[in-house]
Amino acid sequence: MQTVYDFNGLQFNGEKKSLRDFSGKVLLIVNTASRCFFTKQFQGLEKLYQSYKDRGFEILAFPSNDFRQQEPMTGLQLETFCRIHEQVTFPVFKRIHVVGKYCDPLYKFLSDKSLNGTMGVRPYWNFHKYLIDKQGRVSDYFFSFTHPQSPRVMTKIEQLIAEQ
């Protein structure tokens, strides 16, 4: 069965980054946008990352312009926004499509129950979150309005981190 480890993200320098490099970690995969009402969640995501990164947790951000063109930036401009303006230290990849005809293969997998074998919910807006267990399987998802530091998110992360 496929897992998220079978996919890659494209880094800002143009190099492919295998998600297999995150094998054995709990992941939160988020589609982001710089001009969205939920952009303020970057701060909460960074705090969440700082709280759990030393315990085998990673956040992987995939900017997308799919929802009302709320991510117009690309390349260095987008990287600068994420690193300097929002001060995130977790991995942020190049802009991709997370829905529609040109949907990135990772997001096709995340949102299609027939592919991931567990649940199938596509992002309906920016900052949709998929929680991935240590084996690379979709464990849960959280809609955009769920704050990254909500008790529901943190409890689920802690449960997955504790699993062997």
GUVO-759195 format. One line per 10 residues: for each residue x, y, z of N, C-alpha, C. Coordinates in nm, 4 decimals. Each point is the difference from the previous one (the first is absolute). Layout:
% residues N
X Y Z X Y Z X Y Z; ...
END
This chain:
% residues 164
0.0831 -0.1186 0.0000 -0.0831 0.1186 0.0000 0.0876 0.1251 0.0000; -0.0433 0.1008 -0.0731 0.0741 0.1252 -0.0064 -0.0056 0.0743 0.1324; 0.1039 0.0783 0.0250 0.0042 0.0902 0.1150 0.0495 0.1349 -0.0489; 0.0010 0.0990 0.0878 0.0530 0.1313 -0.0399 0.1480 -0.0084 -0.0350; 0.0665 -0.1051 0.0474 0.1428 -0.0151 -0.0282 0.0277 -0.0308 -0.1468; -0.1027 -0.0310 -0.0761 0.0158 -0.0271 -0.1430 -0.0012 0.1268 -0.0840; -0.0069 0.1171 0.0642 -0.0120 0.1268 -0.0720 0.1181 0.0919 0.0300; 0.0090 0.1050 -0.0793 0.1054 0.1010 0.0141 -0.0623 0.1380 0.0118; 0.0766 0.0908 0.0556 -0.0336 0.1415 -0.0022 0.1112 0.0712 -0.0741; -0.0331 0.1063 -0.0678 0.1009 0.0765 -0.0717 0.0430 0.1170 0.0879
0.1287 0.0018 0.0355 0.0535 0.1057 0.0847 0.0175 0.1284 -0.0809; 0.0175 0.1112 0.0688 0.0146 0.1287 -0.0677 0.1237 0.0054 -0.0896; 0.1021 -0.0803 0.0310 0.1207 -0.0016 -0.0839 -0.0176 -0.0881 -0.1235; -0.1204 -0.0571 -0.0164 -0.0292 -0.0816 -0.1174 0.0264 -0.1484 0.0182; 0.0594 -0.0397 0.1110 0.0301 -0.1407 0.0246 -0.1207 -0.0722 0.0589; -0.0160 -0.1253 -0.0416 -0.1047 -0.0832 0.0568 0.0420 -0.0454 0.1391; -0.0952 0.0009 0.0909 0.0227 -0.0486 0.1358 -0.0944 -0.1180 0.0207; 0.0563 -0.1168 0.0190 -0.0809 -0.1188 0.0225 -0.0653 0.0084 0.1376; -0.1288 -0.0254 0.0043 -0.0672 -0.0015 0.1298 0.0425 -0.1216 0.0816; 0.0687 -0.0934 -0.0648 0.0589 -0.1139 0.0711 0.1030 0.0490 0.1028
0.0569 0.1184 -0.0241 0.0947 0.0579 0.0957 -0.0646 0.0277 0.1356; -0.1331 0.0025 0.0035 -0.0728 0.0254 0.1245 -0.0574 -0.1294 0.0592; 0.0459 -0.1117 -0.0508 -0.0470 -0.1316 0.0437 0.0163 -0.0154 0.1512; -0.1014 -0.0567 0.0622 0.0052 -0.0238 0.1435 -0.0414 0.1189 0.0844; -0.0384 0.1106 -0.0647 -0.0439 0.1192 0.0727 -0.1499 0.0202 -0.0200; -0.0602 0.0673 0.0950 -0.1382 0.0436 -0.0140 0.0044 0.1294 -0.0805; -0.0839 0.0089 -0.1028 0.0004 0.1163 -0.0891 -0.1340 0.0714 0.0024; 0.0060 0.1309 -0.0120 -0.1188 0.0807 -0.0248 0.0243 0.0684 -0.1342; -0.0774 -0.0383 -0.1004 0.0147 0.0553 -0.1346 -0.1098 0.1034 -0.0191; 0.0407 0.1219 -0.0365 -0.0921 0.1139 -0.0055 0.0144 0.0738 -0.1325
-0.1123 0.0310 -0.0652 0.0055 0.0885 -0.1160 -0.0177 0.1438 0.0498; 0.0921 0.0856 -0.0375 0.0046 0.1357 0.0543 -0.0221 0.1050 -0.1084; -0.0238 0.1222 0.0433 -0.0128 0.1153 -0.0900 0.0303 0.1261 0.0790; 0.0668 0.0933 -0.0628 0.0467 0.1208 0.0694 -0.1058 0.1088 0.0138; -0.1050 -0.0054 -0.0801 -0.1020 0.1054 0.0034 -0.1369 -0.0542 0.0375; -0.0009 -0.0853 0.0957 -0.1219 -0.0663 0.0452 -0.0312 0.0447 0.1422; -0.1265 -0.0033 0.0365 -0.0402 0.0286 0.1377 0.0756 -0.0905 0.0978; 0.0276 -0.1239 -0.0407 0.0654 -0.0968 0.0877 0.1527 0.0106 0.0007; 0.0565 0.0950 -0.0746 0.1461 0.0162 -0.0026 0.0564 0.0196 0.1400; -0.0803 0.0549 0.0884 0.0455 0.0186 0.1387 0.0310 -0.1331 0.0671
-0.0445 -0.1110 -0.0595 0.0304 -0.1316 0.0565 0.1477 -0.0370 -0.0142; 0.0744 0.0699 -0.0847 0.1438 -0.0270 -0.0078 0.0631 0.0088 0.1384; -0.0396 0.0986 0.0777 0.0556 0.0188 0.1340 -0.0318 -0.1211 0.0887; -0.1236 -0.0465 -0.0048 -0.0391 -0.1178 0.0779 0.0690 -0.1265 -0.0475; 0.0176 -0.0116 -0.1316 0.0724 -0.1154 -0.0541 0.1441 -0.0017 0.0490; 0.0634 0.1174 -0.0009 0.1393 0.0069 0.0462 0.0099 -0.0357 0.1482; -0.0931 0.0473 0.0807 0.0014 -0.0339 0.1432 -0.0207 -0.1503 0.0188; -0.0912 -0.0574 -0.0770 -0.0235 -0.1437 0.0056 0.1269 -0.0759 -0.0381; 0.0652 0.0447 -0.1063 0.1239 -0.0621 -0.0462 0.1073 0.0065 0.1083; 0.0168 0.1152 0.0607 0.1011 0.0153 0.1046 -0.0309 -0.0893 0.1208
-0.1274 -0.0205 0.0278 -0.0398 -0.0833 0.1141 0.0323 -0.1475 -0.0197; -0.0076 -0.0482 -0.1250 0.0089 -0.1432 -0.0238 0.1152 -0.0449 -0.0900; 0.0739 0.0914 -0.0583 0.1017 -0.0400 -0.0989 0.1075 -0.0916 0.0586; 0.0312 0.0142 0.1252 0.1021 -0.0846 0.0628 -0.0542 -0.1360 0.0427; -0.1295 -0.0207 -0.0248 -0.0639 -0.1275 0.0376 -0.0427 -0.0803 -0.1235; 0.0540 0.0358 -0.1168 -0.0316 -0.0757 -0.1207 -0.1193 0.0529 -0.0767; -0.0142 0.1313 -0.0058 -0.1122 0.0649 -0.0678 0.0514 0.1007 -0.1014; -0.0637 0.0042 -0.1151 0.0341 0.0970 -0.1046 -0.1277 0.0599 -0.0576; 0.0098 0.1234 -0.0411 -0.1058 0.0642 -0.0773 0.0551 0.0208 -0.1397; -0.0787 -0.0346 -0.1004 0.0381 0.0200 -0.1392 -0.1046 0.0907 -0.0630
0.0430 0.1178 -0.0442 -0.0914 0.0977 -0.0579 0.0106 -0.0008 -0.1522; -0.1158 -0.0020 -0.0634 -0.0085 0.0019 -0.1457 -0.0875 0.1178 -0.0418; 0.0616 0.1140 -0.0332 -0.0781 0.1155 -0.0444 -0.0802 -0.0342 -0.1259; -0.1177 0.0607 -0.0084 -0.0877 -0.0243 -0.1142 -0.0780 0.1274 -0.0326; -0.0236 0.0196 -0.1272 -0.0756 0.1154 -0.0479 -0.1390 -0.0435 -0.0483; -0.0468 -0.1140 0.0447 -0.1234 -0.0583 -0.0516 -0.1286 0.0653 0.0517; 0.0053 0.0674 0.1103 -0.1208 0.0555 0.0597 0.0024 0.1520 -0.0062; -0.0759 0.0531 -0.0949 -0.0119 0.1455 -0.0225 0.1342 0.0699 -0.0182; 0.0951 -0.0694 -0.0583 0.1322 0.0563 -0.0302 0.0609 0.0714 0.1214; -0.0062 -0.0678 0.1145 0.0510 0.0608 0.1224 0.1481 -0.0286 0.0245
0.0642 -0.0656 -0.0962 0.1464 -0.0162 0.0056 0.0587 0.0400 -0.1344; 0.0127 0.1309 -0.0233 0.0545 0.0468 -0.1278 0.1517 -0.0116 -0.0090; 0.0664 -0.0156 0.1132 0.1465 -0.0014 -0.0012 0.0545 -0.1367 -0.0417; 0.1201 0.0029 -0.0555 0.0737 -0.1209 -0.0345 0.1469 0.0233 0.0323; 0.0786 -0.1051 -0.0102 0.1455 0.0098 0.0096 0.0520 0.0722 0.1224; 0.1013 0.0827 -0.0234 0.0688 0.0711 0.1079 -0.0940 0.0908 0.0785; -0.0936 0.0631 -0.0685 -0.0951 0.0873 0.0680 -0.0823 -0.0787 0.1027; -0.0455 -0.1166 -0.0392 -0.0789 -0.0851 0.0898 0.0865 -0.0550 0.1130; 0.1189 -0.0440 -0.0328 0.0904 -0.0514 0.1032 0.0325 0.1092 0.1020; 0.0255 0.1211 -0.0479 0.0299 0.1120 0.0887 -0.1186 0.0302 0.0903
-0.1194 -0.0018 -0.0563 -0.1197 0.0250 0.0808 -0.0092 -0.1024 0.1138; 0.0164 -0.1268 -0.0324 -0.0127 -0.1055 0.1011 0.1107 0.0068 0.1045; 0.1235 0.0168 -0.0445 0.1140 -0.0053 0.0919 0.0189 0.1283 0.0800; -0.0164 0.1155 -0.0654 0.0296 0.1280 0.0669 -0.1265 0.0621 0.0600; -0.1030 0.0150 -0.0815 -0.1215 0.0652 0.0493 -0.0725 -0.0866 0.1032; -0.0215 -0.1272 -0.0330 -0.0718 -0.0890 0.0911 0.0924 -0.0743 0.0961; 0.1278 0.0024 -0.0264 0.1039 -0.0598 0.0859 -0.0226 -0.1485 0.0265; -0.0392 -0.0741 -0.1050 -0.0151 -0.1436 0.0164 0.1332 -0.0703 -0.0243; 0.0236 -0.1048 0.0757 0.1242 -0.0760 -0.0144 -0.0262 -0.1414 -0.0516; -0.1264 -0.0410 -0.0094 -0.0321 -0.1321 -0.0535 0.0084 0.0041 -0.1531
0.0113 -0.1153 -0.0641 0.0132 -0.0037 -0.1458 -0.1217 0.0582 -0.0733; 0.0302 0.0891 -0.0930 -0.1009 0.0574 -0.0887 0.0460 -0.0313 -0.1418; -0.0896 -0.0531 -0.0797 0.0332 -0.0417 -0.1355 -0.0522 0.1009 -0.1017; 0.0377 -0.0205 -0.1251 -0.0483 0.0853 -0.1071 -0.1508 -0.0116 -0.0137; -0.0590 0.1030 -0.0560 -0.1450 0.0056 -0.0185 -0.0484 -0.1131 -0.0917; -0.1100 -0.0614 0.0404 -0.0589 -0.1108 -0.0770 -0.1512 0.0191 -0.0093; -0.0637 -0.0860 -0.0779 -0.1460 -0.0083 -0.0018 -0.0413 -0.1107 0.0954; -0.0988 0.0283 0.0831 -0.0469 -0.0990 0.0970 -0.1390 -0.0543 -0.0339; -0.0627 0.0570 -0.1013 -0.1296 -0.0468 -0.0509 -0.0023 0.0198 -0.1509; -0.0949 -0.0632 -0.0640 -0.0238 0.0254 -0.1415 0.0810 -0.0848 -0.0960
-0.0092 0.0363 -0.1244 0.0606 -0.0740 -0.1105 0.1507 -0.0191 0.0162; 0.0686 0.0988 0.0527 0.1457 -0.0056 0.0132 0.0457 -0.0302 0.1427; -0.0863 -0.0603 0.0767 0.0298 -0.0325 0.1396 0.1299 -0.0809 0.0103; 0.0847 0.0405 0.0921 0.1257 -0.0698 0.0253 -0.0294 -0.1444 0.0436; 0.0818 -0.0972 -0.0435 -0.0233 -0.1399 0.0380 -0.0105 -0.0229 0.1515; 0.0782 0.0737 0.0787 -0.0092 -0.0149 0.1456 -0.1407 0.0336 0.0473; -0.0544 0.1092 -0.0488 -0.1330 0.0411 0.0442 -0.1102 -0.0883 -0.0573; 0.0221 -0.0577 -0.1165 -0.0954 -0.1005 -0.0502 -0.0047 -0.1164 0.0984; 0.1168 -0.0438 0.0442 0.0095 -0.1094 0.0957 -0.0670 0.0375 0.1329; 0.0329 0.1172 0.0532 -0.0530 0.0406 0.1298 -0.1521 0.0096 0.0010
-0.0583 0.0407 -0.1110 -0.1433 0.0284 -0.0023 -0.0861 -0.1108 -0.0597; 0.0605 -0.1121 -0.0399 -0.0748 -0.1056 -0.0672 0.0052 -0.1299 0.0802; -0.1135 -0.0389 0.0569 -0.0074 -0.1213 0.0829 0.0425 -0.1241 -0.0770; -0.0286 -0.0041 -0.1293 0.0375 -0.1180 -0.0784 0.1519 -0.0118 -0.0153; 0.0714 0.1105 0.0187 0.1466 -0.0020 -0.0087 0.0657 -0.0173 0.1361; -0.0516 0.0705 0.1021 0.0676 -0.0043 0.1309 -0.0588 -0.1041 0.0944; -0.1141 -0.0579 -0.0355 -0.0547 -0.1103 0.0770 -0.0648 0.0349 0.1322; -0.0028 0.1278 0.0370 -0.0587 0.0338 0.1298 -0.1128 0.1008 -0.0107; 0.0276 0.1168 -0.0489 -0.1029 0.1030 -0.0096 0.0242 0.0854 -0.1227; -0.1050 0.0564 -0.0512 0.0132 0.0807 -0.1196 -0.0700 0.1330 0.0134
0.0743 0.1019 0.0375 -0.0542 0.1346 0.0113 0.0969 0.0953 -0.0680; -0.0489 0.0671 -0.1025 0.0864 0.0947 -0.0695 -0.0020 0.1338 0.0730; 0.1032 0.0803 -0.0181 -0.0019 0.1331 0.0612 -0.1122 0.0846 -0.0611; -0.0737 0.0666 0.0857 -0.1037 0.0914 -0.0466 0.0463 0.1448 0.0086; 0.1148 0.0197 0.0617 0.0563 0.1348 0.0121 0.1455 -0.0120 0.0420; 0.0657 0.1132 0.0110 0.1388 0.0058 0.0454 0.0095 -0.0430 0.1465; 0.1137 -0.0524 0.0373 0.0316 -0.0427 0.1365 -0.0815 -0.1215 0.0446; -0.0341 -0.0851 -0.0973 -0.0562 -0.1317 0.0310 0.1188 -0.0858 0.0452; -0.0187 -0.0789 0.1032 0.1109 -0.0735 0.0607 -0.0246 -0.1508 -0.0039; 0.1010 -0.0740 -0.0451 -0.0038 -0.1464 0.0038 0.1027 -0.0462 0.1015
-0.0419 -0.0854 0.0910 0.0899 -0.0566 0.0995 0.0401 -0.1397 -0.0458; 0.1297 -0.0240 -0.0032 0.0570 -0.1236 -0.0525 0.0709 -0.0740 0.1127; -0.0251 -0.1305 0.0119 0.0656 -0.0775 0.1053 0.1440 -0.0363 -0.0384; 0.0702 -0.0665 0.0891 0.1416 -0.0327 -0.0205 0.0246 -0.0972 -0.1144; -0.1052 -0.0671 -0.0452 0.0124 -0.0921 -0.1128 -0.0363 0.0665 -0.1327; -0.0293 0.1295 0.0039 -0.0305 0.0738 -0.1229 -0.1443 -0.0096 -0.0449; -0.0888 -0.0411 0.0912 -0.1424 -0.0138 -0.0330 -0.0795 0.1206 0.0503; -0.1033 0.0361 -0.0744 -0.0889 0.1073 0.0433 -0.0726 -0.0470 0.1252; 0.0143 0.0749 0.1084 -0.0607 -0.0364 0.1272 -0.1232 0.0845 0.0304; 0.0043 0.1266 -0.0405 -0.1100 0.0910 0.0286 0.0156 0.1227 -0.0887
-0.0990 0.0852 0.0024 0.0075 0.1271 -0.0717 -0.0724 0.1041 0.0827; 0.0333 0.1245 -0.0273 -0.0605 0.1120 0.0714 -0.0315 0.1083 -0.1018; -0.1225 0.0497 0.0032 -0.0388 0.1068 -0.0922 0.0732 0.1289 0.0352; -0.0032 0.0920 -0.0916 0.0723 0.1263 0.0118 -0.0280 0.0742 0.1298; -0.1238 -0.0020 0.0452 -0.0362 0.0762 0.1190 0.0528 -0.0620 0.1295; 0.0578 -0.1208 -0.0067 0.0582 -0.0631 0.1192 0.1385 0.0586 0.0232; 0.0159 0.0672 0.1117 0.1281 0.0635 0.0316 0.1062 -0.1083 0.0239; 0.1232 0.0236 -0.0480 0.1063 -0.1005 0.0165 0.0264 -0.0410 0.1444; -0.0237 0.0888 0.0943 0.0258 -0.0320 0.1400 -0.1274 -0.0355 0.0769; -0.1024 -0.0383 -0.0727 -0.1237 -0.0391 0.0677 0.0252 -0.1292 0.0770
-0.0728 -0.0216 0.1088 0.0168 -0.1241 0.0769 -0.0190 -0.1249 -0.0864; -0.0925 0.0046 -0.0935 -0.0252 -0.1163 -0.0860 0.1237 -0.0369 -0.0814; 0.0644 0.1013 -0.0578 0.1204 -0.0240 -0.0807 0.1133 -0.0492 0.0891; 0.0238 0.0700 0.1091 0.1124 -0.0345 0.0867 -0.0164 -0.1383 0.0633; -0.1209 -0.0345 0.0403 -0.0241 -0.1322 0.0586 0.0299 -0.1094 -0.1011; -0.0458 0.0188 -0.1219 0.0225 -0.1009 -0.1039 0.1496 -0.0127 -0.0321; 0.0719 0.1117 -0.0064 0.1447 -0.0033 -0.0250 0.0698 -0.0768 0.1126; -0.0354 0.0309 0.1228 0.0624 -0.0677 0.1137 -0.0263 -0.1498 -0.0026; -0.1218 -0.0400 -0.0374 -0.0317 -0.1425 -0.0087 0.0875 -0.0670 -0.1053; 0.0140 0.0634 -0.1157 0.0796 -0.0602 -0.1078 0.1482 -0.0034 0.0324
0.0498 0.1027 0.0676 0.1401 0.0013 0.0409 0.0289 -0.1141 0.0980; -0.0963 -0.0265 0.0891 0.0178 -0.1023 0.1033 -0.0059 -0.1431 -0.0570; -0.0636 -0.0166 -0.1160 -0.0110 -0.1346 -0.0585 0.1362 -0.0505 -0.0431; 0.0195 -0.1300 0.0153 0.1270 -0.0618 -0.0417 -0.0021 -0.0373 -0.1433
END
